[in-house]
């Protein structure tokens, strides 16, 4: 859908792709209003689209100069819209673009009421997906906490890192049941290619304290 809006901003008409495929097209509006077609006319300015855009309640869709390039009209409209309105416009413009191309090739197509129902249904689905994703992100996992070892045991924590496939390092820390550090080690290991082997080396060094 963003691709269609981008093409509209470049004044790429719905009929241009059809012409390249050998379909005879004319400059008149395919919806039957007998006005010359432009990108702005195709997506917003056609009189037969007035009822369609009124249903969207998107500001500025009823204000335009027929001779104005689409991108200039869009630049005037954007300050009047929020993100939700922009998303709705993009979905509607995409479906209208497809609808007009279907008419041009004489294929069976849906009515403008059906185009609106399809567009509004898609927006509802997108909102549901975004809402579900936001709720999922808000679910926080409990923080991972280091737990003291029971008396009289000690706890050994090890870690390893591998950089550029050949340079590695290992680290070890030993703590008692009060959390006091009893021993620590950090060293560099060169010419190593396997991170699992590096972690095993870290554990071995820790046990050798």
N, C-alpha and C positions, 0 to 999 in steps of 0.2 A: 504493500500500500504506500509506504513512503516513496517508492520508486515512481508510482503514478503521479504523486504530487510534484516530485522533482521534474518529471517529464512535462507536466503541465506548466511549470515555471519556465521551462525552456520553449514553450509554445509548440510542443509536439502534439499535434491533433490526433484524436482517436482514429481518424480516417487514414493517417499517414502510413501506418503499418499495413492497412488493408490494400492501399494502392500498390505497395511493393509486392503484394501477393497476387496482383493481377485482378483485384476486385474494382469494378468501375464505381467511383464515388462522385458525388456532386458537392458543391459548396453549401447547398441549402441544409437546414437543420433536418435530421432524419425523423424527428418527432412530429414534423408536419406543421411547424409554425411559419415556414416559408421565409425565415430570416437567414442571412448568411451566417455560417457557423465559424466561430472562433473558439479558442480554449475556454475563455470566460463564459461565452454563450453556452458551450456544451456542458459546463459543470454548474453554472450558477444563473446565467442571464436569460436562459430560455423562458418565455412566459409560461410554458407548460410545466416548468419546474417550481413555480411559485408555491403551489400547495404542498409540494414535497418538502421544500426548505422551511415552510412555515411550521411543519410538524416537528422539525428538529429544534426549534427555538434557539437557533444559533444567531447571535447578533451579526448585523452587517451583510447578511446574505441577500437582503432586499435593497441594498444600496450599491450601485455600480454604474459606470459609464461604459456602454457597449464597445466603445473604441479603445478602452483601456487594456493594456496587456495584463494577463492574468497575474503575473508576479507583482505588479504595482498594486492591483486590487488586494492581493493577499497581504502585502506589507501594510496596507491600511487596516485590514481586518484583524490581523494578529494581536494588536494591542487591546482589542475588545474581547479577546477569547482567553479562557483559562486552558489548562492542559486537557481537561475533559472535553471541552468544546473542540479543541484542535483534533483530538483523537476521533471524535464523532464525525467531523468534517472529512477527515482523511478516509474513513471507512465509507461514508456516503459517496464521496467523489469517486472512489475506486469502483463501487458498485454501479454508479451512474455511467461511468466510462465504459464498463463492460456491457451495460444495458444498451447503450447507443450503438456499440459495435455489433451486437447481436441483431439489432434492427437493420443495420446496413447490409448484412449478409442474408437477410430475409429468413433468419432462423426464428423458431418460436422462442419468445422471451416473456419474462414476467411483467406484470404491470408496475407502474411507479409505486402503487400502494404496497406491492409485494417487495419491491426494492427497499422501501423504507422499513418494512417488517424484518427483512433479512439484515439490514444494517443495524437496526436497534437491537436485534437478537444477538448479533455478533458483539456489540458493545457490552451488553449484559454479561456475556460469557467472559469477555476480557476482564471486566470488573471483578467477576467472581474469582477468576484465576489470580488476579493481582491481590485481592483481599486474602485469599487462601495462602498465597506466598508470603504476604506481610505477617499474617498470624503465625505462620511456621517459623519465620525469622525471629518473632518475638518470644518464642518458646526457648528459654535459655537452659542449657545443660548446667547441672550443679557444678560448681568449681572443683577442680581436681586439687586435693589437699594432700600434703605429705603427712603420713601417719607415723607416730613414734613406734619403735619396736618394743615389744613387751620385755620386762626384766626377766632374765639377765641376758637377753639377746642383743645383737648389734645389727644394724642395717647397712648394707652396702648398696649405694646408688652409682651406676656407671652410665656413661654416654660416649658416643663416638660420632665423628663427623668426617665427611669425605669431600674434598674440594678438587675440582678439575680432573677427577678420576685417578689421580696418582698421589695426591697429598692428603694425609689423614691425621687425625688427632684423637686421643682418648682421654677421658677424665674419670676419676673415681673419688668417692667421698664415703667415709665410714663414720656413723654416728651411733651413740649409745641410747639407752632408753629415755634419757632426758633431752635428747636432741643435740648434745654436745658433739662437736666434730672431733674425732679422735685421730683421723688421718685423711690426707687428701693427696691426689696425684693428678698431674696433667703432663702429657708428653706428646711429641709429634712422631708420626710414623710415615715414612716415605715409601713410595713404590708399592702402593696397595691399590687394588681395583675392586674389591668386594666389600661393601659396607657391612654385610652380615659377619664376615670374618673379622672386620675391625671391631664390631661390637663384642664378639667373642673374646678378642684380645683384651678389650677393656675389662671384661668380667674376670678374665684370668689374672690380669695385673692387680685387680682389686682383691682377689682372694690370696694373692701372694704377699700382701702387706705383712 
